[in-house]
């Protein structure tokens, strides 16, 4: 059974940094892609960062230059380094994992990130 577990959320002041971790267990083979999404109260879930394989990344303009996604080589573990956090980044952050060859789609339960002004 595939499990996705996020960690690293918390409370930080504006301008601060956090590093989120996503650990995927129970998967046979390497995930095709791992992504981070966030959902603020009353808003739709949105993509924050995604890494395909080990190095192809994409970000929305809202976080480009501030957030960096990375992945351990050959492992189903990913990280999201978030710098210069702003109150608008406050949300629950979810990790999503696409299985090998794109088979399967798995979500974690999320980790709360709160940025105070």
C-alpha positions in Angstrom: 0.0 0.0 0.0 1.4 3.4 -1.0 1.6 6.0 1.6 2.6 9.6 1.2 3.6 11.6 4.3 4.4 15.3 4.4 6.3 17.0 7.2 8.0 20.3 7.9 5.1 22.7 8.1 4.8 25.3 10.8 4.4 29.0 11.7 6.9 31.5 10.3 7.1 35.2 10.0 6.9 36.9 6.7 10.3 36.8 4.9 11.2 33.5 6.6 11.8 30.1 5.2 10.6 26.5 5.6 11.5 23.2 4.1 8.9 20.6 3.5 9.6 16.9 3.1 7.5 14.3 1.3 8.3 10.6 1.8 6.5 8.0 -0.4 6.6 4.4 0.9 5.2 1.2 -0.4 5.8 2.0 -4.1 7.5 -0.5 -6.4 9.8 1.5 -8.6 10.4 5.2 -9.0 7.6 7.6 -9.1 7.1 9.4 -12.5 6.6 12.7 -10.8 6.2 14.3 -7.4 4.4 17.5 -6.9 3.4 20.0 -4.1 0.0 21.6 -4.0 -1.6 23.9 -1.6 -5.1 24.9 -0.6 -6.0 28.0 1.4 -9.4 28.3 3.1 -12.1 29.0 0.6 -9.8 28.5 -2.4 -9.1 25.7 -4.8 -6.1 23.5 -4.5 -3.3 24.8 -6.7 0.0 23.5 -8.0 3.1 24.9 -6.2 5.9 22.9 -7.7 6.4 19.6 -9.6 9.4 17.6 -10.4 9.4 15.0 -13.2 12.0 12.3 -12.9 14.9 13.8 -11.1 15.3 17.3 -12.6 12.5 18.6 -14.8 10.7 21.1 -12.7 7.8 23.6 -13.1 6.4 26.3 -10.9 3.6 28.8 -11.2 4.7 32.5 -11.4 3.4 33.1 -7.8 6.3 31.1 -6.3 8.9 31.1 -9.0 12.2 32.3 -7.6 11.2 31.7 -4.0 10.3 28.0 -3.9 12.5 25.1 -5.1 11.5 21.5 -5.4 14.1 18.8 -5.3 14.2 15.0 -5.1 16.6 12.4 -3.7 18.3 10.5 -6.6 16.5 7.2 -7.1 14.3 7.6 -4.1 10.6 8.6 -3.8 11.4 11.5 -1.5 11.0 15.1 -2.4 11.5 18.4 -0.7 10.1 21.9 -1.1 12.4 24.7 0.0 10.3 27.9 0.5 12.1 31.2 1.0 10.8 34.7 1.5 7.4 33.4 2.6 4.5 35.8 2.6 1.1 35.7 4.3 -0.4 34.8 0.9 1.5 31.5 1.1 -0.5 30.4 4.1 -2.2 27.1 3.3 -2.3 23.4 3.8 0.5 21.9 1.6 -0.1 18.5 0.0 2.3 16.2 -1.7 1.2 14.3 -4.7 3.0 11.3 -6.2 2.4 9.8 -9.7 3.4 6.2 -9.8 5.8 4.6 -12.3 4.7 5.2 -15.9 2.1 7.5 -14.5 0.1 4.6 -13.0 -1.5 5.6 -9.8 -2.0 9.0 -8.1 -1.4 9.3 -4.4 -1.9 12.1 -2.0 -0.7 12.8 1.5 -2.8 14.3 4.2 -1.1 17.7 4.1 1.0 19.9 6.4 -0.1 23.3 7.6 2.0 26.4 6.7 1.1 29.6 8.3 3.0 32.9 7.6 2.4 35.8 9.9 2.8 39.4 8.9 
